[in-house]
Amino acid sequence: MKRKTQTIKNVLSYLIPYFIIAILGFVKLKYLLSGLGVEIYALNQLFIQIFAYISILEGGIGVLITQAYYKYFADENIDKNKIVSIFIASKKILNKIATLMIIIGIVVSFFLNILTNNSLSLIYMQFLFILYIVRSAIEYFMFAPRFVLMANQEVYKINITLNIYKIVEAIVEIILLIYKQNYALILIFTICIRFFAYFMANRKVYKKFPWLKTINPTETYNFDTKGISAIVSIKVVGAVNDNTDILLISSFLTPMAVTIYSSYNYIVKFLNDIVIQIGNGTVASFGNVIYGKDSKDKEINVFEKINTFFLFAATFFFIALLFSIDKFVILWIGKESLISKVGLISMLVIMYISIVLKPFTMVRDSIGLFKEFKKVAIFEAVINALLSFVFILKFKKLEVVLYATIIARLLTTMWYYPKYIYKNIFNISILNYLKKNLLNIFSIVIFSFIIAFINKYVLVTNYFNWFLYSLVFCIILLLFLILMYYLFDNSFRELIKDFKEMIFKRKE
C-alpha cells in the first residue's frame, strides 16, 4: 500500500502543476508568435530541437544513476555510505556533461544560418542560442540531488517547489512578451529564475538526507558503463525521432511551416506528456517491484495493469484530438496554421505509438535492457533519418517527415519491444496484447467516421463553444472506452477494482 501511495503522490506532483504550466505555455506561444514574429518563434523551436541532440551527451547516465540507487533503496537497511559514494560520482559526471554541452553549443552556434531560413543575423542568433544553452545546462549542473529522491519514490517533495518556479517563469515570460521585450532579455530572466529554483529544490533534498553532505564514503563509486553504448544508441533514437522532423522542416521549408508543425506538435506533446508524466511517477515503483522480493506473477500483474492504462490512454487521446484539435488551432493562432488531415492523422499515429510503447521502455529502463535493444534502436534511427531526408527533398512538404517516422517505428520498435519483453522477460504470450491493439484500432476507425459526420454540423466560434463540444464528446468517448475495456480486458477490471479500493480506504 505504501508503494501505491508513493506512486500516486509522484503522479499528482507531476500532473497538477503540469496542467497549469501547459496552459500558460499555450498563452506564451500565442504571444511569442504575435509579439516577436514568426522568425523568432521558429528560431525558438529550432533551439529546442538542437539542444535535444546536444543532450544526448547525457548518454543515459541518469538511468545508470537511478538504477544504482534502486538496489540500495530497495533494501530495508539502507547503505548510506554506498549511496553517498554514488551521489558524489553522479555530481562529478553531470558537471562534466553540462560543461561539454555549453562548449558544443558555442561551436554549433556558428552554423545556425545553415539550419534556418530567416533574415536574422548570425551574430544575433548565436547570442540567443548561447543564452538558451546556458539556461538548459543549468539543470545538469544541479540535478544530482534529485536522483536520490527519485530512487526513493519521494520526488514529489521537490516537484512542488520546482513547478511553482516553472509557473513563475512562464508568467514572467508572458508579461515580457506582452510588452514585446527582446527575446534575449526573456532568456536572461529565465536563467536567473531556474538557478534559484534548482537551488531551493536541492536545499530540500539536503534537508531530507543531511548525511549526503556529512558522510565521507570509504570508496569511490564507479558506474557500470558496459551497457553505456547501448543506452546512447537508444538516446540517439529518441533524439532522431523527436527532433529530425523540425530540423529538416526548418532547413528546407519556411518559418511558417515550422510554426504549423510546432503548434500541432505542442498540443500533441502536451497530452502525450501527461501520460508520460504518469509513467515517470510509476517507474520508480516498478523498479522497486523488479528489484524487490515480489514474485514473477506479481511483476506480470503490475506490468499488465500499467500496459492496459497506456493502451486506454493512447486510444482516448487519439480520438479526442482527432475531434478537437483543428477547432482549437483556429481559435488559438488562426486558420492559416492548420495542417492537412493526413498530417494530423500521422501526428496522432506517432503519438499513439509513443504512448503504447511506454510500459515497455519502463521495463527496459528499470532492469537495464539497453544492450538487448541497441540494434533495433540503431535501425530505427537510420531508417527515420534517411527516409525523412529523401522524402522532404523530393516532396517539399512537412507531412512527409511524419510518414518517415511512422514507417521507421512500424518496422522496428513497434513490434520488437513487445515481442522481446513478453517472450524473454515475462515468458508469456503476446497474443493478448495484440488483441488489445486491434480493439483500439477498431474503436479509432468507428469514431473517425462518427467525427467526420459530426464535424459537418458543429460550428465553433469561441473557446466556450469549443470547450463545451469537446467536453461532451470526450465524456461520451470515455464512457464507451470504459465499457469496452471493462467487457474485454481483465487487467482493466483489476485497475477499476484497485481504484475503488483506494477511494474507499481514503474515506475510511
C-alpha positions, 0 to 999 in steps of 0.5 A: 500500500505504501508503494501505491501511495508513493506512486500516486503522490509522484503522479499528482506532483507531476500532473497538477502543476503540469496542467497549469504550466501547459496552459500558460505555455499555450498563452506564451506561444500565442504571444511569442508568435504575435509579439516577436514574429514568426522568425523568432518563434521558429528560431525558438523551436529550432533551439529546442530541437538542437539542444535535444541532440546536444543532450544526448551527451547525457548518454543515459547516465541518469538511468545508470544513476537511478538504477544504482540507487534502486538496489540500495533503496530497495533494501530495508537497511539502507547503505548510506555510505554506498549511496553517498559514494554514488551521489558524489560520482553522479555530481562529478559526471553531470558537471562534466556533461553540462560543461561539454554541452555549453562548449558544443553549443558555442561551436554549433552556434556558428552554423545556425544560418545553415539550419534556418531560413530567416533574415536574422543575423548570425551574430544575433542568433548565436547570442540567443542560442548561447543564452538558451544553452546556458539556461538548459545546462543549468539543470545538469549542473544541479540535478544530482540531488534529485536522483536520490529522491527519485530512487526513493519514490519521494520526488514529489517533495521537490516537484512542488517547489520546482513547478511553482518556479516553472509557473513563475517563469512562464508568467514572467515570460508572458508579461515580457512578451506582452510588452514585446521585450527582446527575446534575449532579455526573456532568456536572461530572466529565465536563467536567473529564475531556474538557478534559484529554483534548482537551488531551493529544490536541492536545499530540500533534498539536503534537508531530507538526507543531511548525511549526503553532505556529512558522510565521507564514503570509504570508496569511490563509486564507479558506474557500470558503463558496459551497457553505456553504448547501448543506452546512447544508441537508444538516446540517439533514437529518441533524439532522431525521432523527436527532433529530425522532423523540425530540423529538416522542416526548418532547413528546407521549408519556411518559418511558417511551416515550422510554426504549423508543425510546432503548434500541432506538435505542442498540443500533441506533446502536451497530452502525450506528456501527461501520460508520460508524466504518469509513467515517470511517477510509476517507474520508480515503483516498478523498479522497486517491484523488479528489484524487490522480493515480489514474485514473477506473477506479481511483476506480470500483474503490475506490468499488465495493469500499467500496459492496459492504462497506456493502451486506454490512454493512447486510444482516448487521446487519439480520438479526442484530438482527432475531434478537437484539435483543428477547432482549437488551432483556429481559435488559438493562432488562426486558420492559416496554421492548420495542417492537412488531415493526413498530417494530423492523422500521422501526428496522432499515429506517432503519438499513439505509438509513443504512448503504447510503447511506454510500459515497455521502455519502463521495463527496459529502463528499470532492469537495464535492457539497453544492450538487448535493444541497441540494434533495433534502436540503431535501425530505427534511427537510420531508417527515420533519418534517411527516409525523412531526408529523401522524402522532404527533398523530393516532396517539399512538404512537412507531412512527409517527415511524419510518414518517415517516422511512422514507417521507421517505428512500424518496422522496428520498435513497434513490434520488437519491444513487445515481442522481446519483453513478453517472450524473454522477460515475462515468458508469456504470450503476446497474443493478448496484447495484440488483441488489445491493439486491434480493439483500439484500432477498431474503436479509432476507425468507428469514431473517425467516421462518427467525427467526420459526420459530426464535424459537418454540423458543429460550428465553433466560434469561441473557446466556450463553444469549443470547450463545451463540444469537446467536453461532451464528446470526450465524456461520451468517448470515455464512457464507451472506452470504459465499457469496452475495456471493462467487457474485454480486458481483465487487467482493466477490471483489476485497475477499476477494482484497485481504484475503488479500493483506494477511494474507499480506504481514503474515506475510511 
